[in-house]
Amino acid sequence: MRCANQGDWQCMLKLASVLVHEAWHFRNGRDEAGAYTAQITFLMHQGSDATAAGVRRARDRVLAVRGSPVEAVAIKLRERQTSPLP
Ligand SMILES: [Zn+2]
């Protein structure tokens, strides 16, 4: 994120919130709802309401495809990438 290099505080908060999101996955697994909740909570505590709103919209889009054919294809592709070669 180039903007973080320029000292943009909101940009740095967004980047930090992505780390919070990924750290949540590392500790708790694949559940996106929990990871997004941790990320949004972090942003709200930092007073970054506008960025939190954007993350909420992203969460809603991600959760909307849950159980859909789109998600099924994504899961198959991930499994293919992580399975050992025959
Ligand atoms: Zn995630």
PDB file of the backbone (N, CA, C, O) and the ligand in Angstrom, with CONECT records:
HET     ZN  A 101       1
ATOM      1  N   MET A   1       0.856  -1.189   0.000  1.00  0.00           N
ATOM      2  CA  MET A   1       0.000   0.000   0.000  1.00  0.00           C
ATOM      3  C   MET A   1       0.890   1.235   0.000  1.00  0.00           C
ATOM      4  O   MET A   1       1.502   1.602   1.003  1.00  0.00           O
ATOM      5  N   ARG A   2       0.930   1.843  -1.148  1.00  0.00           N
ATOM      6  CA  ARG A   2       1.767   3.014  -1.328  1.00  0.00           C
ATOM      7  C   ARG A   2       1.370   4.156  -0.381  1.00  0.00           C
ATOM      8  O   ARG A   2       2.238   4.874   0.115  1.00  0.00           O
ATOM      9  N   CYS A   3       0.084   4.326  -0.133  1.00  0.00           N
ATOM     10  CA  CYS A   3      -0.368   5.450   0.695  1.00  0.00           C
ATOM     11  C   CYS A   3       0.173   5.348   2.123  1.00  0.00           C
ATOM     12  O   CYS A   3       0.384   6.373   2.771  1.00  0.00           O
ATOM     13  N   ALA A   4       0.400   4.134   2.622  1.00  0.00           N
ATOM     14  CA  ALA A   4       0.934   3.985   3.977  1.00  0.00           C
ATOM     15  C   ALA A   4       2.356   4.525   4.063  1.00  0.00           C
ATOM     16  O   ALA A   4       2.768   5.048   5.099  1.00  0.00           O
ATOM     17  N   ASN A   5       3.098   4.398   2.977  1.00  0.00           N
ATOM     18  CA  ASN A   5       4.464   4.934   2.945  1.00  0.00           C
ATOM     19  C   ASN A   5       4.485   6.450   3.028  1.00  0.00           C
ATOM     20  O   ASN A   5       5.494   7.040   3.413  1.00  0.00           O
ATOM     21  N   GLN A   6       3.373   7.084   2.666  1.00  0.00           N
ATOM     22  CA  GLN A   6       3.299   8.548   2.676  1.00  0.00           C
ATOM     23  C   GLN A   6       2.741   9.083   3.985  1.00  0.00           C
ATOM     24  O   GLN A   6       2.485  10.281   4.102  1.00  0.00           O
ATOM     25  N   GLY A   7       2.550   8.212   4.971  1.00  0.00           N
ATOM     26  CA  GLY A   7       2.098   8.651   6.285  1.00  0.00           C
ATOM     27  C   GLY A   7       0.618   8.934   6.379  1.00  0.00           C
ATOM     28  O   GLY A   7       0.181   9.628   7.296  1.00  0.00           O
ATOM     29  N   ASP A   8      -0.167   8.410   5.448  1.00  0.00           N
ATOM     30  CA  ASP A   8      -1.622   8.591   5.479  1.00  0.00           C
ATOM     31  C   ASP A   8      -2.192   7.743   6.627  1.00  0.00           C
ATOM     32  O   ASP A   8      -2.199   6.514   6.560  1.00  0.00           O
ATOM     33  N   TRP A   9      -2.668   8.422   7.679  1.00  0.00           N
ATOM     34  CA  TRP A   9      -3.121   7.732   8.890  1.00  0.00           C
ATOM     35  C   TRP A   9      -4.256   6.756   8.598  1.00  0.00           C
ATOM     36  O   TRP A   9      -4.221   5.619   9.068  1.00  0.00           O
ATOM     37  N   GLN A  10      -5.257   7.177   7.835  1.00  0.00           N
ATOM     38  CA  GLN A  10      -6.390   6.301   7.535  1.00  0.00           C
ATOM     39  C   GLN A  10      -5.926   5.067   6.758  1.00  0.00           C
ATOM     40  O   GLN A  10      -6.417   3.958   6.966  1.00  0.00           O
ATOM     41  N   CYS A  11      -4.980   5.291   5.869  1.00  0.00           N
ATOM     42  CA  CYS A  11      -4.432   4.177   5.090  1.00  0.00           C
ATOM     43  C   CYS A  11      -3.696   3.198   6.014  1.00  0.00           C
ATOM     44  O   CYS A  11      -3.817   1.981   5.869  1.00  0.00           O
ATOM     45  N   MET A  12      -2.942   3.742   6.954  1.00  0.00           N
ATOM     46  CA  MET A  12      -2.219   2.866   7.887  1.00  0.00           C
ATOM     47  C   MET A  12      -3.198   2.091   8.770  1.00  0.00           C
ATOM     48  O   MET A  12      -2.969   0.923   9.085  1.00  0.00           O
ATOM     49  N   LEU A  13      -4.293   2.750   9.167  1.00  0.00           N
ATOM     50  CA  LEU A  13      -5.311   2.045   9.956  1.00  0.00           C
ATOM     51  C   LEU A  13      -5.935   0.909   9.156  1.00  0.00           C
ATOM     52  O   LEU A  13      -6.163  -0.182   9.680  1.00  0.00           O
ATOM     53  N   LYS A  14      -6.209   1.176   7.878  1.00  0.00           N
ATOM     54  CA  LYS A  14      -6.798   0.136   7.039  1.00  0.00           C
ATOM     55  C   LYS A  14      -5.841  -1.044   6.911  1.00  0.00           C
ATOM     56  O   LYS A  14      -6.252  -2.201   7.007  1.00  0.00           O
ATOM     57  N   LEU A  15      -4.571  -0.744   6.697  1.00  0.00           N
ATOM     58  CA  LEU A  15      -3.567  -1.800   6.592  1.00  0.00           C
ATOM     59  C   LEU A  15      -3.477  -2.588   7.905  1.00  0.00           C
ATOM     60  O   LEU A  15      -3.411  -3.817   7.890  1.00  0.00           O
ATOM     61  N   ALA A  16      -3.475  -1.885   9.023  1.00  0.00           N
ATOM     62  CA  ALA A  16      -3.437  -2.560  10.331  1.00  0.00           C
ATOM     63  C   ALA A  16      -4.680  -3.431  10.519  1.00  0.00           C
ATOM     64  O   ALA A  16      -4.609  -4.516  11.097  1.00  0.00           O
ATOM     65  N   SER A  17      -5.815  -2.943  10.026  1.00  0.00           N
ATOM     66  CA  SER A  17      -7.049  -3.719  10.191  1.00  0.00           C
ATOM     67  C   SER A  17      -7.002  -5.008   9.362  1.00  0.00           C
ATOM     68  O   SER A  17      -7.587  -6.018   9.755  1.00  0.00           O
ATOM     69  N   VAL A  18      -6.315  -4.976   8.228  1.00  0.00           N
ATOM     70  CA  VAL A  18      -6.147  -6.197   7.425  1.00  0.00           C
ATOM     71  C   VAL A  18      -5.319  -7.208   8.221  1.00  0.00           C
ATOM     72  O   VAL A  18      -5.591  -8.408   8.188  1.00  0.00           O
ATOM     73  N   LEU A  19      -4.310  -6.712   8.932  1.00  0.00           N
ATOM     74  CA  LEU A  19      -3.506  -7.616   9.769  1.00  0.00           C
ATOM     75  C   LEU A  19      -4.345  -8.205  10.899  1.00  0.00           C
ATOM     76  O   LEU A  19      -4.195  -9.379  11.239  1.00  0.00           O
ATOM     77  N   VAL A  20      -5.229  -7.390  11.481  1.00  0.00           N
ATOM     78  CA  VAL A  20      -6.132  -7.893  12.529  1.00  0.00           C
ATOM     79  C   VAL A  20      -7.007  -9.004  11.955  1.00  0.00           C
ATOM     80  O   VAL A  20      -7.203 -10.045  12.581  1.00  0.00           O
ATOM     81  N   HIS A  21      -7.529  -8.762  10.752  1.00  0.00           N
ATOM     82  CA  HIS A  21      -8.374  -9.752  10.067  1.00  0.00           C
ATOM     83  C   HIS A  21      -7.604 -11.068   9.873  1.00  0.00           C
ATOM     84  O   HIS A  21      -8.104 -12.141  10.208  1.00  0.00           O
ATOM     85  N   GLU A  22      -6.400 -10.972   9.335  1.00  0.00           N
ATOM     86  CA  GLU A  22      -5.616 -12.179   9.057  1.00  0.00           C
ATOM     87  C   GLU A  22      -5.146 -12.858  10.338  1.00  0.00           C
ATOM     88  O   GLU A  22      -5.078 -14.086  10.394  1.00  0.00           O
ATOM     89  N   ALA A  23      -4.822 -12.080  11.364  1.00  0.00           N
ATOM     90  CA  ALA A  23      -4.433 -12.670  12.652  1.00  0.00           C
ATOM     91  C   ALA A  23      -5.606 -13.447  13.250  1.00  0.00           C
ATOM     92  O   ALA A  23      -5.422 -14.495  13.869  1.00  0.00           O
ATOM     93  N   TRP A  24      -6.803 -12.920  13.055  1.00  0.00           N
ATOM     94  CA  TRP A  24      -7.986 -13.632  13.550  1.00  0.00           C
ATOM     95  C   TRP A  24      -8.079 -14.997  12.859  1.00  0.00           C
ATOM     96  O   TRP A  24      -8.325 -16.010  13.514  1.00  0.00           O
ATOM     97  N   HIS A  25      -7.882 -15.023  11.529  1.00  0.00           N
ATOM     98  CA  HIS A  25      -7.908 -16.303  10.799  1.00  0.00           C
ATOM     99  C   HIS A  25      -6.834 -17.247  11.334  1.00  0.00           C
ATOM    100  O   HIS A  25      -7.087 -18.436  11.528  1.00  0.00           O
ATOM    101  N   PHE A  26      -5.643 -16.717  11.570  1.00  0.00           N
ATOM    102  CA  PHE A  26      -4.540 -17.554  12.045  1.00  0.00           C
ATOM    103  C   PHE A  26      -4.900 -18.253  13.352  1.00  0.00           C
ATOM    104  O   PHE A  26      -4.576 -19.424  13.549  1.00  0.00           O
ATOM    105  N   ARG A  27      -5.568 -17.529  14.235  1.00  0.00           N
ATOM    106  CA  ARG A  27      -5.913 -18.097  15.550  1.00  0.00           C
ATOM    107  C   ARG A  27      -7.190 -18.926  15.549  1.00  0.00           C
ATOM    108  O   ARG A  27      -7.323 -19.869  16.328  1.00  0.00           O
ATOM    109  N   ASN A  28      -8.142 -18.570  14.662  1.00  0.00           N
ATOM    110  CA  ASN A  28      -9.483 -19.137  14.777  1.00  0.00           C
ATOM    111  C   ASN A  28      -9.983 -19.921  13.574  1.00  0.00           C
ATOM    112  O   ASN A  28     -11.012 -20.591  13.662  1.00  0.00           O
ATOM    113  N   GLY A  29      -9.281 -19.852  12.461  1.00  0.00           N
ATOM    114  CA  GLY A  29      -9.739 -20.607  11.293  1.00  0.00           C
ATOM    115  C   GLY A  29     -10.328 -19.742  10.204  1.00  0.00           C
ATOM    116  O   GLY A  29     -10.107 -18.532  10.150  1.00  0.00           O
ATOM    117  N   ARG A  30     -11.089 -20.398   9.329  1.00  0.00           N
ATOM    118  CA  ARG A  30     -11.513 -19.772   8.083  1.00  0.00           C
ATOM    119  C   ARG A  30     -12.750 -18.884   8.171  1.00  0.00           C
ATOM    120  O   ARG A  30     -13.067 -18.196   7.201  1.00  0.00           O
ATOM    121  N   ASP A  31     -13.439 -18.874   9.266  1.00  0.00           N
ATOM    122  CA  ASP A  31     -14.717 -18.163   9.345  1.00  0.00           C
ATOM    123  C   ASP A  31     -14.554 -16.672   9.031  1.00  0.00           C
ATOM    124  O   ASP A  31     -13.890 -15.940   9.765  1.00  0.00           O
ATOM    125  N   GLU A  32     -15.166 -16.243   7.937  1.00  0.00           N
ATOM    126  CA  GLU A  32     -15.034 -14.842   7.525  1.00  0.00           C
ATOM    127  C   GLU A  32     -15.814 -13.889   8.424  1.00  0.00           C
ATOM    128  O   GLU A  32     -15.385 -12.759   8.658  1.00  0.00           O
ATOM    129  N   ALA A  33     -16.955 -14.344   8.926  1.00  0.00           N
ATOM    130  CA  ALA A  33     -17.766 -13.444   9.763  1.00  0.00           C
ATOM    131  C   ALA A  33     -16.978 -13.009  10.996  1.00  0.00           C
ATOM    132  O   ALA A  33     -16.991 -11.833  11.360  1.00  0.00           O
ATOM    133  N   GLY A  34     -16.299 -13.947  11.635  1.00  0.00           N
ATOM    134  CA  GLY A  34     -15.515 -13.622  12.820  1.00  0.00           C
ATOM    135  C   GLY A  34     -14.339 -12.713  12.495  1.00  0.00           C
ATOM    136  O   GLY A  34     -14.042 -11.775  13.234  1.00  0.00           O
ATOM    137  N   ALA A  35     -13.675 -12.999  11.382  1.00  0.00           N
ATOM    138  CA  ALA A  35     -12.513 -12.187  10.989  1.00  0.00           C
ATOM    139  C   ALA A  35     -12.936 -10.753  10.661  1.00  0.00           C
ATOM    140  O   ALA A  35     -12.273  -9.793  11.055  1.00  0.00           O
ATOM    141  N   TYR A  36     -14.040 -10.626   9.942  1.00  0.00           N
ATOM    142  CA  TYR A  36     -14.516  -9.267   9.622  1.00  0.00           C
ATOM    143  C   TYR A  36     -14.990  -8.539  10.872  1.00  0.00           C
ATOM    144  O   TYR A  36     -14.793  -7.330  10.993  1.00  0.00           O
ATOM    145  N   THR A  37     -15.605  -9.249  11.793  1.00  0.00           N
ATOM    146  CA  THR A  37     -16.049  -8.608  13.035  1.00  0.00           C
ATOM    147  C   THR A  37     -14.851  -8.062  13.811  1.00  0.00           C
ATOM    148  O   THR A  37     -14.900  -6.948  14.331  1.00  0.00           O
ATOM    149  N   ALA A  38     -13.775  -8.848  13.886  1.00  0.00           N
ATOM    150  CA  ALA A  38     -12.559  -8.375  14.566  1.00  0.00           C
ATOM    151  C   ALA A  38     -11.999  -7.142  13.867  1.00  0.00           C
ATOM    152  O   ALA A  38     -11.586  -6.186  14.524  1.00  0.00           O
ATOM    153  N   GLN A  39     -11.984  -7.163  12.537  1.00  0.00           N
ATOM    154  CA  GLN A  39     -11.456  -6.037  11.764  1.00  0.00           C
ATOM    155  C   GLN A  39     -12.309  -4.784  11.959  1.00  0.00           C
ATOM    156  O   GLN A  39     -11.776  -3.696  12.178  1.00  0.00           O
ATOM    157  N   ILE A  40     -13.610  -4.932  11.883  1.00  0.00           N
ATOM    158  CA  ILE A  40     -14.513  -3.786  12.038  1.00  0.00           C
ATOM    159  C   ILE A  40     -14.440  -3.238  13.463  1.00  0.00           C
ATOM    160  O   ILE A  40     -14.444  -2.024  13.664  1.00  0.00           O
ATOM    161  N   THR A  41     -14.374  -4.123  14.440  1.00  0.00           N
ATOM    162  CA  THR A  41     -14.261  -3.690  15.838  1.00  0.00           C
ATOM    163  C   THR A  41     -12.988  -2.875  16.040  1.00  0.00           C
ATOM    164  O   THR A  41     -13.009  -1.834  16.698  1.00  0.00           O
ATOM    165  N   PHE A  42     -11.890  -3.346  15.479  1.00  0.00           N
ATOM    166  CA  PHE A  42     -10.623  -2.608  15.564  1.00  0.00           C
ATOM    167  C   PHE A  42     -10.777  -1.209  14.978  1.00  0.00           C
ATOM    168  O   PHE A  42     -10.376  -0.223  15.596  1.00  0.00           O
ATOM    169  N   LEU A  43     -11.358  -1.127  13.785  1.00  0.00           N
ATOM    170  CA  LEU A  43     -11.508   0.183  13.123  1.00  0.00           C
ATOM    171  C   LEU A  43     -12.421   1.103  13.918  1.00  0.00           C
ATOM    172  O   LEU A  43     -12.150   2.299  14.026  1.00  0.00           O
ATOM    173  N   MET A  44     -13.496   0.564  14.475  1.00  0.00           N
ATOM    174  CA  MET A  44     -14.424   1.393  15.275  1.00  0.00           C
ATOM    175  C   MET A  44     -13.714   1.922  16.522  1.00  0.00           C
ATOM    176  O   MET A  44     -13.904   3.079  16.899  1.00  0.00           O
ATOM    177  N   HIS A  45     -12.908   1.091  17.157  1.00  0.00           N
ATOM    178  CA  HIS A  45     -12.171   1.536  18.354  1.00  0.00           C
ATOM    179  C   HIS A  45     -11.159   2.619  18.016  1.00  0.00           C
ATOM    180  O   HIS A  45     -10.798   3.430  18.869  1.00  0.00           O
ATOM    181  N   GLN A  46     -10.706   2.628  16.774  1.00  0.00           N
ATOM    182  CA  GLN A  46      -9.750   3.655  16.337  1.00  0.00           C
ATOM    183  C   GLN A  46     -10.466   4.895  15.811  1.00  0.00           C
ATOM    184  O   GLN A  46      -9.819   5.866  15.420  1.00  0.00           O
ATOM    185  N   GLY A  47     -11.788   4.868  15.798  1.00  0.00           N
ATOM    186  CA  GLY A  47     -12.568   6.018  15.321  1.00  0.00           C
ATOM    187  C   GLY A  47     -12.591   6.152  13.812  1.00  0.00           C
ATOM    188  O   GLY A  47     -12.844   7.232  13.280  1.00  0.00           O
ATOM    189  N   SER A  48     -12.329   5.058  13.129  1.00  0.00           N
ATOM    190  CA  SER A  48     -12.264   5.087  11.670  1.00  0.00           C
ATOM    191  C   SER A  48     -13.575   4.559  11.093  1.00  0.00           C
ATOM    192  O   SER A  48     -13.615   3.499  10.469  1.00  0.00           O
ATOM    193  N   ASP A  49     -14.640   5.318  11.313  1.00  0.00           N
ATOM    194  CA  ASP A  49     -15.977   4.856  10.933  1.00  0.00           C
ATOM    195  C   ASP A  49     -16.130   4.668   9.424  1.00  0.00           C
ATOM    196  O   ASP A  49     -16.768   3.711   8.986  1.00  0.00           O
ATOM    197  N   ALA A  50     -15.559   5.561   8.629  1.00  0.00           N
ATOM    198  CA  ALA A  50     -15.717   5.471   7.168  1.00  0.00           C
ATOM    199  C   ALA A  50     -15.047   4.208   6.643  1.00  0.00           C
ATOM    200  O   ALA A  50     -15.607   3.512   5.796  1.00  0.00           O
ATOM    201  N   THR A  51     -13.857   3.911   7.140  1.00  0.00           N
ATOM    202  CA  THR A  51     -13.165   2.699   6.699  1.00  0.00           C
ATOM    203  C   THR A  51     -13.925   1.470   7.174  1.00  0.00           C
ATOM    204  O   THR A  51     -14.036   0.481   6.449  1.00  0.00           O
ATOM    205  N   ALA A  52     -14.454   1.536   8.406  1.00  0.00           N
ATOM    206  CA  ALA A  52     -15.248   0.416   8.927  1.00  0.00           C
ATOM    207  C   ALA A  52     -16.466   0.170   8.045  1.00  0.00           C
ATOM    208  O   ALA A  52     -16.854  -0.977   7.820  1.00  0.00           O
ATOM    209  N   ALA A  53     -17.065   1.240   7.550  1.00  0.00           N
ATOM    210  CA  ALA A  53     -18.240   1.086   6.680  1.00  0.00           C
ATOM    211  C   ALA A  53     -17.853   0.373   5.391  1.00  0.00           C
ATOM    212  O   ALA A  53     -18.606  -0.464   4.892  1.00  0.00           O
ATOM    213  N   GLY A  54     -16.686   0.701   4.852  1.00  0.00           N
ATOM    214  CA  GLY A  54     -16.221   0.028   3.645  1.00  0.00           C
ATOM    215  C   GLY A  54     -15.951  -1.445   3.898  1.00  0.00           C
ATOM    216  O   GLY A  54     -16.252  -2.289   3.054  1.00  0.00           O
ATOM    217  N   VAL A  55     -15.388  -1.754   5.052  1.00  0.00           N
ATOM    218  CA  VAL A  55     -15.104  -3.156   5.391  1.00  0.00           C
ATOM    219  C   VAL A  55     -16.421  -3.912   5.605  1.00  0.00           C
ATOM    220  O   VAL A  55     -16.533  -5.088   5.257  1.00  0.00           O
ATOM    221  N   ARG A  56     -17.418  -3.223   6.181  1.00  0.00           N
ATOM    222  CA  ARG A  56     -18.730  -3.865   6.349  1.00  0.00           C
ATOM    223  C   ARG A  56     -19.322  -4.245   4.985  1.00  0.00           C
ATOM    224  O   ARG A  56     -19.882  -5.329   4.819  1.00  0.00           O
ATOM    225  N   ARG A  57     -19.188  -3.340   4.025  1.00  0.00           N
ATOM    226  CA  ARG A  57     -19.703  -3.649   2.680  1.00  0.00           C
ATOM    227  C   ARG A  57     -18.955  -4.842   2.087  1.00  0.00           C
ATOM    228  O   ARG A  57     -19.563  -5.708   1.458  1.00  0.00           O
ATOM    229  N   ALA A  58     -17.634  -4.887   2.288  1.00  0.00           N
ATOM    230  CA  ALA A  58     -16.846  -6.027   1.783  1.00  0.00           C
ATOM    231  C   ALA A  58     -17.305  -7.314   2.466  1.00  0.00           C
ATOM    232  O   ALA A  58     -17.476  -8.347   1.819  1.00  0.00           O
ATOM    233  N   ARG A  59     -17.503  -7.234   3.796  1.00  0.00           N
ATOM    234  CA  ARG A  59     -17.974  -8.413   4.534  1.00  0.00           C
ATOM    235  C   ARG A  59     -19.317  -8.900   3.974  1.00  0.00           C
ATOM    236  O   ARG A  59     -19.520 -10.098   3.778  1.00  0.00           O
ATOM    237  N   ASP A  60     -20.213  -7.968   3.725  1.00  0.00           N
ATOM    238  CA  ASP A  60     -21.531  -8.350   3.230  1.00  0.00           C
ATOM    239  C   ASP A  60     -21.434  -9.044   1.868  1.00  0.00           C
ATOM    240  O   ASP A  60     -22.162  -9.998   1.593  1.00  0.00           O
ATOM    241  N   ARG A  61     -20.522  -8.549   1.017  1.00  0.00           N
ATOM    242  CA  ARG A  61     -20.352  -9.177  -0.299  1.00  0.00           C
ATOM    243  C   ARG A  61     -19.778 -10.586  -0.143  1.00  0.00           C
ATOM    244  O   ARG A  61     -20.230 -11.528  -0.794  1.00  0.00           O
ATOM    245  N   VAL A  62     -18.783 -10.713   0.725  1.00  0.00           N
ATOM    246  CA  VAL A  62     -18.151 -12.026   0.928  1.00  0.00           C
ATOM    247  C   VAL A  62     -19.152 -13.015   1.511  1.00  0.00           C
ATOM    248  O   VAL A  62     -19.237 -14.157   1.057  1.00  0.00           O
ATOM    249  N   LEU A  63     -19.905 -12.583   2.510  1.00  0.00           N
ATOM    250  CA  LEU A  63     -20.844 -13.498   3.159  1.00  0.00           C
ATOM    251  C   LEU A  63     -22.033 -13.827   2.260  1.00  0.00           C
ATOM    252  O   LEU A  63     -22.676 -14.862   2.433  1.00  0.00           O
ATOM    253  N   ALA A  64     -22.325 -12.950   1.304  1.00  0.00           N
ATOM    254  CA  ALA A  64     -23.451 -13.184   0.396  1.00  0.00           C
ATOM    255  C   ALA A  64     -23.203 -14.367  -0.526  1.00  0.00           C
ATOM    256  O   ALA A  64     -24.153 -15.014  -0.967  1.00  0.00           O
ATOM    257  N   VAL A  65     -21.940 -14.659  -0.825  1.00  0.00           N
ATOM    258  CA  VAL A  65     -21.646 -15.776  -1.730  1.00  0.00           C
ATOM    259  C   VAL A  65     -21.473 -17.088  -0.987  1.00  0.00           C
ATOM    260  O   VAL A  65     -21.251 -18.129  -1.606  1.00  0.00           O
ATOM    261  N   ARG A  66     -21.573 -17.046   0.341  1.00  0.00           N
ATOM    262  CA  ARG A  66     -21.453 -18.268   1.133  1.00  0.00           C
ATOM    263  C   ARG A  66     -22.479 -19.300   0.692  1.00  0.00           C
ATOM    264  O   ARG A  66     -23.666 -18.994   0.580  1.00  0.00           O
ATOM    265  N   GLY A  67     -22.029 -20.508   0.447  1.00  0.00           N
ATOM    266  CA  GLY A  67     -22.941 -21.582   0.071  1.00  0.00           C
ATOM    267  C   GLY A  67     -23.406 -21.489  -1.375  1.00  0.00           C
ATOM    268  O   GLY A  67     -24.191 -22.323  -1.825  1.00  0.00           O
ATOM    269  N   SER A  68     -22.939 -20.499  -2.097  1.00  0.00           N
ATOM    270  CA  SER A  68     -23.371 -20.325  -3.480  1.00  0.00           C
ATOM    271  C   SER A  68     -22.458 -21.131  -4.407  1.00  0.00           C
ATOM    272  O   SER A  68     -21.396 -21.589  -3.985  1.00  0.00           O
ATOM    273  N   PRO A  69     -22.864 -21.305  -5.659  1.00  0.00           N
ATOM    274  CA  PRO A  69     -21.987 -21.992  -6.632  1.00  0.00           C
ATOM    275  C   PRO A  69     -20.643 -21.290  -6.782  1.00  0.00           C
ATOM    276  O   PRO A  69     -19.627 -21.945  -7.014  1.00  0.00           O
ATOM    277  N   VAL A  70     -20.625 -19.973  -6.653  1.00  0.00           N
ATOM    278  CA  VAL A  70     -19.367 -19.223  -6.757  1.00  0.00           C
ATOM    279  C   VAL A  70     -18.409 -19.672  -5.661  1.00  0.00           C
ATOM    280  O   VAL A  70     -17.229 -19.897  -5.928  1.00  0.00           O
ATOM    281  N   GLU A  71     -18.902 -19.806  -4.430  1.00  0.00           N
ATOM    282  CA  GLU A  71     -18.050 -20.249  -3.332  1.00  0.00           C
ATOM    283  C   GLU A  71     -17.597 -21.689  -3.550  1.00  0.00           C
ATOM    284  O   GLU A  71     -16.452 -22.027  -3.249  1.00  0.00           O
ATOM    285  N   ALA A  72     -18.466 -22.528  -4.061  1.00  0.00           N
ATOM    286  CA  ALA A  72     -18.103 -23.930  -4.293  1.00  0.00           C
ATOM    287  C   ALA A  72     -16.916 -24.024  -5.259  1.00  0.00           C
ATOM    288  O   ALA A  72     -15.997 -24.815  -5.050  1.00  0.00           O
ATOM    289  N   VAL A  73     -16.947 -23.223  -6.299  1.00  0.00           N
ATOM    290  CA  VAL A  73     -15.841 -23.219  -7.266  1.00  0.00           C
ATOM    291  C   VAL A  73     -14.569 -22.713  -6.599  1.00  0.00           C
ATOM    292  O   VAL A  73     -13.497 -23.285  -6.797  1.00  0.00           O
ATOM    293  N   ALA A  74     -14.678 -21.646  -5.810  1.00  0.00           N
ATOM    294  CA  ALA A  74     -13.509 -21.083  -5.130  1.00  0.00           C
ATOM    295  C   ALA A  74     -12.882 -22.113  -4.197  1.00  0.00           C
ATOM    296  O   ALA A  74     -11.658 -22.221  -4.127  1.00  0.00           O
ATOM    297  N   ILE A  75     -13.707 -22.866  -3.484  1.00  0.00           N
ATOM    298  CA  ILE A  75     -13.196 -23.892  -2.568  1.00  0.00           C
ATOM    299  C   ILE A  75     -12.462 -24.981  -3.353  1.00  0.00           C
ATOM    300  O   ILE A  75     -11.383 -25.420  -2.955  1.00  0.00           O
ATOM    301  N   LYS A  76     -13.056 -25.413  -4.476  1.00  0.00           N
ATOM    302  CA  LYS A  76     -12.403 -26.436  -5.306  1.00  0.00           C
ATOM    303  C   LYS A  76     -11.044 -25.953  -5.801  1.00  0.00           C
ATOM    304  O   LYS A  76     -10.068 -26.703  -5.781  1.00  0.00           O
ATOM    305  N   LEU A  77     -10.983 -24.709  -6.242  1.00  0.00           N
ATOM    306  CA  LEU A  77      -9.716 -24.163  -6.738  1.00  0.00           C
ATOM    307  C   LEU A  77      -8.674 -24.108  -5.621  1.00  0.00           C
ATOM    308  O   LEU A  77      -7.511 -24.449  -5.842  1.00  0.00           O
ATOM    309  N   ARG A  78      -9.083 -23.681  -4.422  1.00  0.00           N
ATOM    310  CA  ARG A  78      -8.159 -23.634  -3.275  1.00  0.00           C
ATOM    311  C   ARG A  78      -7.639 -25.019  -2.949  1.00  0.00           C
ATOM    312  O   ARG A  78      -6.449 -25.203  -2.695  1.00  0.00           O
ATOM    313  N   GLU A  79      -8.549 -26.006  -2.956  1.00  0.00           N
ATOM    314  CA  GLU A  79      -8.140 -27.382  -2.644  1.00  0.00           C
ATOM    315  C   GLU A  79      -7.130 -27.892  -3.664  1.00  0.00           C
ATOM    316  O   GLU A  79      -6.161 -28.561  -3.306  1.00  0.00           O
ATOM    317  N   ARG A  80      -7.360 -27.574  -4.937  1.00  0.00           N
ATOM    318  CA  ARG A  80      -6.435 -27.983  -5.999  1.00  0.00           C
ATOM    319  C   ARG A  80      -5.046 -27.383  -5.782  1.00  0.00           C
ATOM    320  O   ARG A  80      -4.029 -28.049  -5.974  1.00  0.00           O
ATOM    321  N   GLN A  81      -5.026 -26.117  -5.380  1.00  0.00           N
ATOM    322  CA  GLN A  81      -3.747 -25.425  -5.187  1.00  0.00           C
ATOM    323  C   GLN A  81      -2.978 -25.960  -3.998  1.00  0.00           C
ATOM    324  O   GLN A  81      -1.747 -25.926  -3.993  1.00  0.00           O
ATOM    325  N   THR A  82      -3.683 -26.458  -2.982  1.00  0.00           N
ATOM    326  CA  THR A  82      -2.999 -26.896  -1.762  1.00  0.00           C
ATOM    327  C   THR A  82      -2.741 -28.394  -1.720  1.00  0.00           C
ATOM    328  O   THR A  82      -1.971 -28.864  -0.883  1.00  0.00           O
ATOM    329  N   SER A  83      -3.381 -29.155  -2.617  1.00  0.00           N
ATOM    330  CA  SER A  83      -3.169 -30.605  -2.558  1.00  0.00           C
ATOM    331  C   SER A  83      -1.850 -30.963  -3.251  1.00  0.00           C
ATOM    332  O   SER A  83      -1.465 -30.324  -4.230  1.00  0.00           O
ATOM    333  N   PRO A  84      -1.167 -31.982  -2.741  1.00  0.00           N
ATOM    334  CA  PRO A  84       0.119 -32.382  -3.327  1.00  0.00           C
ATOM    335  C   PRO A  84      -0.091 -32.941  -4.733  1.00  0.00           C
ATOM    336  O   PRO A  84      -1.154 -33.472  -5.054  1.00  0.00           O
ATOM    337  N   LEU A  85       0.920 -32.811  -5.544  1.00  0.00           N
ATOM    338  CA  LEU A  85       0.842 -33.337  -6.906  1.00  0.00           C
ATOM    339  C   LEU A  85       0.824 -34.859  -6.862  1.00  0.00           C
ATOM    340  O   LEU A  85       1.440 -35.467  -5.987  1.00  0.00           O
ATOM    341  N   PRO A  86       0.100 -35.489  -7.834  1.00  0.00           N
ATOM    342  CA  PRO A  86       0.028 -36.963  -7.854  1.00  0.00           C
ATOM    343  C   PRO A  86       1.346 -37.591  -8.225  1.00  0.00           C
ATOM    344  O   PRO A  86       1.451 -38.816  -8.286  1.00  0.00           O
TER     345      PRO A  86
HETATM  346 ZN    ZN A 101     -10.771 -13.396   5.683  1.00  0.00          ZN2+
END
